[in-house]
Amino acid sequence: MGLYRPELTWDEVRAYLGQAATARFNRLLNGPPSENESEALNDKLETAARLAAAGVKVADVHAIYPGSIRWGKAEALNSVEEMTRYLLRPGSTPCFGKPIFGGLCRGVVVIEAATEDGRLLLGDGRLVEAAKLAAELIAAYGKGYMFQELLRASDGLRPISGPTLPVLRVYSLWISGDVHPVYAVLRLPSPGAMSDDDAKPGCVRIFVDMKTGNVVRGHDMAKEYGEPVHHAPVTGEPLAGKQVPDFQEAIATAVEVHRQFPRQRSLGTDIGVSHRGFVVNEANASPVHLTYQLAGPGGLLNPELRPLFREVLAERGLRGPVKGTPWPWQ
């Protein structure tokens, strides 16, 4: 994160948190599992059910493995053979597959089309045997896997994202009985990627102005801290002057998502900026904040954010340092 930069003061360096420290800090903010909503948030279908009931737009689910997990009219898949037949059936593709439990885009796959010889065309251009893919997915994610509608980038963002869905991460805190949006980062997929969370060169994170939705600064996640990115990795379009269309609607969506989890004090909401509007992908109970600290104005415990964290901790009854935990009072 560029902590070697000689222009940083010691206080500025201390504002940055590594991944392990961030996890400890998130636990400090949210309290033990009995006091938060992490169990529901770690189940993508449970999260989607709660959001759909509140009128928040989520992706349509078309099929689920195993069939014991029920979701509306989604087709039940109970074996490699059933999943293979489903994926090869006309009308099943294009689709987007992902594990029901898990994160960091592990196990996700874009399937564009099926061929007559039993193969599948993936979003990155590869052709794979449908039966082999089904076997691999079930072996790795047998606890739960689903196939959703394939969302494409909105017309407004496609000039800088390309067709693969860009995702807006909005981080928020629960303070004084309601949700306070803190920061937003736009995630642009790398060229040829099937999702927004691929650390190949060109996987760019953009810090977004919370009032206007304007692009502030971009960073390539495959590189260490350095010169900011000035052009979109897929299209080559300049990033200067670009913004997230209808940005305040996206912020309002993130606020509504957090309101459905009132016992979760710290939450990262992932919103797909899609061809059918803002669609919530998932919500993260323990955000890593790496994209903020690389693309944003400084470390997480900076002077602007520290007072907000103090309020959250004070509402938990914490007003002094907790051993082994990053503390925002200094």
Buried (B, 14 or more C-beta within 10 A) or exposed (E): BBEEEEEBEEEBBBBBBBEEBBBBBBBBBBBEEEEBBBEBBBBBBBBBBBBBEEEBBBBBBBBBBBBEBEBEEBBBBEBBEBBBBBBBEEEBBBBBBBBBBBBEBEBBBBBBEBEEEEBBBBBBEEEBBBBBBBBBBBEEBEEBBBBBBBBBBBEBBBBBBBEBBBBBBBBBBBBEEEBBBBBBBBBBBBBBBBBBBBEBEBBBBBBBBBEEBBBBBBBBBBEEBEEBBEBBBBBEBEBEEBBBBBBEBBBBBBBBBBBBBEEBBBBBBBBBBBBEBBBBBBBBBBBBBBBBBBBBEBBBBBEEBBEBBBBBBEEBEBEEEEEEEBBBEE
